[in-house]
Amino acid sequence: MRLQGKIAIVVRAGQTPGDTIGNGRATAILFAREGAKVMLVDRDMDSAEETGRMIADENGESFSFAADISREEDCRKMAEACVNRYGRIDILQNNVGIGENDAGPLALTEEALDHIFAVNFKGAFFSCKHVVPVMREQKSGVVTNISSVAAVCSVGITAYKTSKAALNAYSHALAMANAKFGVRVNAIMPGLMDTPMAIEFISKAMGVPKEELRKGRDALVPLRGKQGTAWDVAYASLFLASDEARFITGVVLPVDGGQSAKIG
């Protein structure tokens, strides 16, 4: 098992309701399959506990913790709870991203901008602020921040794009500041994914049937003309969290079927 004996925190380990699986849930399940004990963090405790039941059904170990990561105190308590239960933190995966009420550069409201940045950027900032000192003390640890290919591609939503670009820059800065302590930090940029957050949210917002939306998104992906799934993000996360990636830090990895490669 690639994560045997590791302690992992997966932030947003629940998911938006839908007919597919989300990135956080898939990652939490895969980490547990690979031997990690997983702390399942979500604002929606019922959804986190559903992930926990799925892990238990496969004889994995996890526990759920309710937190709003846009609040620094919740992130402090999250790190404290993990250390109190397991004595260490080996892996932190920040998997939160929202885009409600986003708009173009001149139409975006201050309220929407502040809310999206509070969740997408400050949430990761606060969780790292309270987990990374534990990893420094251990002289080991891995942080993976889930960004988005929207950070580097042309999209019509301003706050989501810029918050994820900020997350890329922060991940690089955090990696360089903590390399000497043996703490690795990387980011993953998922492309077009068939996840509940993407499909359910966009379908409702645009008034487009889900299958029609899927067909249109598939057509934009160079690799086989098909969107990715949460398992693609989960397996990339597993690699970066494992000792196989022990010499990798400061990387922003596209998992996008070649979408970002079209920029050149």
C-alpha positions in Angstrom: 0.0 0.0 0.0 1.4 3.4 -1.0 0.2 5.3 2.0 0.5 2.7 4.7 0.6 4.2 8.1 0.1 7.8 6.9 -2.3 10.3 8.4 -4.2 12.4 5.8 -6.6 15.3 6.0 -8.9 15.7 3.0 -10.7 19.1 3.1 -14.1 18.9 1.4 -14.3 15.1 1.7 -18.0 15.2 1.1 -19.5 16.4 -2.2 -22.3 18.2 -4.0 -25.2 15.8 -4.5 -25.1 14.3 -8.0 -24.9 11.2 -10.2 -21.1 11.0 -10.2 -18.4 11.2 -7.6 -16.5 14.4 -6.5 -12.8 15.0 -6.3 -12.6 15.1 -2.5 -14.6 12.0 -1.9 -12.7 10.0 -4.6 -9.4 11.1 -3.1 -10.4 10.3 0.5 -11.6 6.8 -0.6 -8.4 6.1 -2.6 -6.1 7.3 0.2 -7.9 5.0 2.6 -7.6 2.1 0.2 -3.9 2.8 0.1 -3.5 2.5 3.8 -3.9 6.0 5.1 -6.1 7.0 8.1 -8.2 9.9 6.8 -9.7 12.9 8.5 -12.8 13.8 6.5 -13.3 17.6 6.7 -16.4 19.3 5.4 -18.9 22.0 6.3 -21.6 19.4 5.5 -21.2 16.7 8.2 -23.8 14.4 6.7 -21.9 14.4 3.4 -18.5 13.8 5.1 -20.0 10.9 7.1 -21.4 9.4 3.9 -17.8 9.3 2.6 -16.8 7.7 5.9 -19.4 5.0 5.5 -18.0 4.2 2.0 -14.5 4.0 3.5 -15.7 1.7 6.3 -17.4 -0.6 3.8 -13.9 -1.2 2.4 -12.5 -1.7 5.9 -10.6 1.6 5.8 -10.3 4.0 8.8 -11.5 7.6 8.9 -13.3 10.1 11.0 -15.4 13.1 10.1 -14.9 16.7 11.3 -17.2 19.7 10.6 -15.4 22.9 9.6 -15.9 26.0 7.5 -12.4 26.5 6.2 -13.0 30.2 5.3 -12.8 30.7 9.1 -9.3 30.5 10.5 -10.4 29.2 13.9 -12.1 26.2 12.3 -8.8 25.4 10.5 -6.9 25.7 13.8 -9.3 23.3 15.4 -9.0 20.9 12.4 -5.3 20.6 12.8 -5.5 20.3 16.5 -8.2 17.5 16.3 -6.0 15.5 13.9 -2.9 15.8 16.1 -4.9 14.9 19.2 -6.3 11.8 17.5 -3.3 10.5 15.6 -0.3 12.4 16.9 0.8 13.7 13.4 -0.3 14.9 10.0 1.4 13.5 7.0 -0.9 14.7 4.1 -3.1 17.7 3.7 -5.3 18.0 0.6 -7.2 21.2 0.1 -10.0 20.4 -2.3 -12.5 23.3 -2.0 -13.7 25.5 -4.9 -16.8 27.5 -5.5 -18.0 29.8 -8.2 -21.4 31.1 -7.1 -22.4 34.5 -8.5 -19.1 34.8 -10.5 -19.1 37.0 -13.6 -17.0 38.8 -16.1 -14.3 41.4 -15.1 -16.7 44.4 -15.2 -19.8 42.6 -13.9 -18.4 40.9 -10.9 -19.7 42.2 -7.6 -17.5 42.9 -4.5 -19.6 40.5 -2.5 -19.1 37.6 -4.9 -15.4 38.4 -5.3 -14.9 38.4 -1.5 -16.9 35.2 -0.9 -15.1 33.2 -3.7 -11.7 34.3 -2.5 -12.6 33.6 1.1 -13.3 30.0 0.2 -11.0 29.2 -2.7 -7.9 31.0 -1.6 -8.2 31.9 2.1 -9.5 28.5 3.0 -6.4 26.8 1.7 -4.2 29.6 3.2 -5.7 29.1 6.7 -5.6 25.3 6.6 -1.9 25.4 5.5 -1.1 28.0 8.2 -2.2 25.6 10.9 -1.1 22.2 9.4 2.3 23.1 8.0 3.8 23.9 11.4 3.0 20.4 12.5 4.7 19.0 9.4 7.7 21.3 10.0 8.1 19.9 13.5 7.9 16.3 12.0 10.4 17.3 9.3 8.1 15.7 6.8 4.7 16.2 5.1 2.9 16.7 1.9 0.4 19.4 0.9 -1.6 19.2 -2.3 -3.8 22.2 -3.3 -6.5 21.5 -5.9 -6.5 24.5 -8.2 -8.0 24.6 -11.7 -6.9 24.8 -15.3 -9.1 27.9 -15.3 -6.1 29.6 -13.7 -4.2 29.5 -17.0 -7.0 29.1 -19.6 -9.5 31.7 -20.9 -12.8 31.5 -19.0 -15.6 33.9 -18.5 -15.6 33.8 -14.7 -13.2 36.2 -13.1 -13.1 35.5 -9.3 -12.8 31.7 -9.7 -10.0 32.1 -12.3 -8.0 34.6 -10.2 -8.5 32.8 -6.9 -7.1 29.6 -8.5 -4.2 31.5 -10.0 -3.5 32.9 -6.6 -3.6 29.4 -5.2 -1.0 28.3 -7.7 1.3 31.2 -6.7 0.7 30.5 -3.0 1.5 26.8 -3.4 4.9 27.7 -5.1 5.7 30.2 -2.3 4.8 27.7 0.4 6.9 25.0 -1.3 10.0 27.1 -1.4 9.5 28.3 2.2 9.2 24.8 3.6 11.5 22.7 1.4 14.3 22.9 4.0 11.9 21.4 6.6 11.2 18.3 4.4 7.7 19.5 3.6 6.6 19.2 0.0 3.8 21.4 -1.5 2.3 21.0 -5.0 -0.9 21.9 -6.8 -3.1 20.1 -9.3 -5.1 21.9 -12.0 -8.0 19.7 -13.0 -9.5 20.4 -16.4 -13.0 19.7 -17.5 -14.3 17.0 -15.1 -17.5 15.1 -14.9 -18.1 15.8 -11.2 -21.2 16.9 -9.4 -19.9 20.3 -8.6 -19.3 21.0 -12.3 -22.2 19.3 -13.9 -25.0 19.9 -11.4 -24.0 23.6 -10.7 -23.4 24.6 -14.4 -26.5 22.7 -15.6 -28.7 24.6 -13.1 -27.0 27.9 -13.6 -27.2 27.8 -17.5 -30.5 25.9 -17.7 -28.9 23.3 -19.9 -29.7 19.5 -19.6 -26.9 17.6 -18.0 -26.3 15.2 -21.0 -26.2 18.2 -23.4 -23.7 19.9 -21.1 -21.5 16.8 -20.9 -21.5 16.5 -24.7 -20.4 20.1 -25.1 -17.6 19.8 -22.4 -16.4 16.5 -23.9 -15.9 18.2 -27.3 -13.4 20.6 -25.7 -11.0 17.9 -24.4 -8.2 16.9 -26.8 -7.6 13.5 -25.2 -10.2 11.1 -26.6 -12.8 13.9 -26.6 -13.9 13.0 -23.1 -13.9 14.8 -19.8 -12.0 13.4 -16.9 -13.4 12.0 -13.6 -12.7 12.6 -10.0 -10.6 9.4 -10.0 -8.1 11.1 -12.4 -7.6 13.8 -9.8 -7.5 11.2 -7.0 -4.8 9.1 -8.6 -2.6 12.2 -9.4 -3.1 13.2 -5.7 -2.1 9.7 -4.6 1.1 9.9 -6.5 2.0 13.3 -5.2 1.2 12.3 -1.6 3.2 9.1 -1.9 7.0 8.6 -1.3 7.3 7.9 -5.1 7.1 11.7 -5.4 9.6 12.4 -2.6 11.7 14.6 -4.9 8.8 16.7 -6.3 7.8 20.0 -4.8 6.7 23.4 -6.1 4.9 21.7 -9.1 1.6 22.8 -10.6 0.4 19.7 -12.4 -2.4 19.9 -15.1 -4.8 16.9 -15.1 -6.8 18.0 -18.0 -6.6 15.8 -21.0 -4.4 18.2 -22.8 -6.7 21.2 -22.5 -4.0 23.6 -21.1 -1.5 22.3 -23.7 -3.6 24.0 -26.4 -2.5 27.4 -25.1 0.7 27.2 -27.1 
